[in-house]
Amino acid sequence: MRLLLVQGHTAEAQAASTILGATGAVVDHVRTGGDALVYLQTYEYDMIVLDRSLADGEGCDALRRFRAQGFSTPVLMLADYTSGKSRAHALRLGADDLLSKPYDEDEFVARVEAVVRRRNGYARSVLRVGPLEIDMASREVRVDDRPLSVTRKEYSILELMALRKGRVIPKQNFLDHLYSGLDGPETRVIDVFICNLRKKLAAWGLGSLIDTVRGHGYIMRDLADVPADVIPLTPVARFERGAARA
């Protein structure tokens, strides 16, 4: 996932970035609503985490501007609202969920994941595409309940493609979701990742799950009616928070 964190308080932003980054997400932090609009015009985000207090005003004012300019990116607002009226106001402005501060780290991560997957049509933390299962909570990949071993980057690619199932994803979008800043590799590295994933999926009879759209990118097809081949189990891909990036 690529997330935009809009938070005026530097220490709180560093803590939130660490928590979210440990899940494998790429996190961009800005302190103002104005800077957030610039980033929204540059990158495609899975979600915005928006604090109530920003360096240039109120989070609700920034949210109003996001929605007025046509950005439908889901928003989780962090706030210390004590009244139901204030919380209702934020929701009516376009917030998808609210989380009171101080927050529990696990609940914070769970709410982010829940909003992202619901926006993409998934009610549970396990994303299913045919026999392929991608568990956002445990960061494990399975085929018909059998573990599929993948690297951290491969997991992130599968998660992104499952969340955008049926939509073509340009190579640059893959890079934006795998690397932060301007020091990422060239887009051809995505071809290498996809090639390796196809080989692993083909061993389970799912070689056609990921398709190439020449000149545009890659797409994950919905193969709910395609059975997987039965082969020996492979180690479960499990990543602990804070694990080194591949």
Beta strands, then each sheet from edge to edge (+ up, - down):
strand 1: 2-6
strand 2: 26-30
strand 3: 47-51
strand 4: 53-54
strand 5: 57-58
strand 6: 75-79
strand 7: 97-100
strand 8: 126-129
strand 9: 132-135
strand 10: 140-143
strand 11: 146-147
strand 12: 210-213
strand 13: 217-220
sheet 1: 2+ 1+ 3+ 6+ 7+
sheet 2: 4+ 5-
sheet 3: 8+ 9- 10+ 11-
sheet 4: 12+ 13-
end
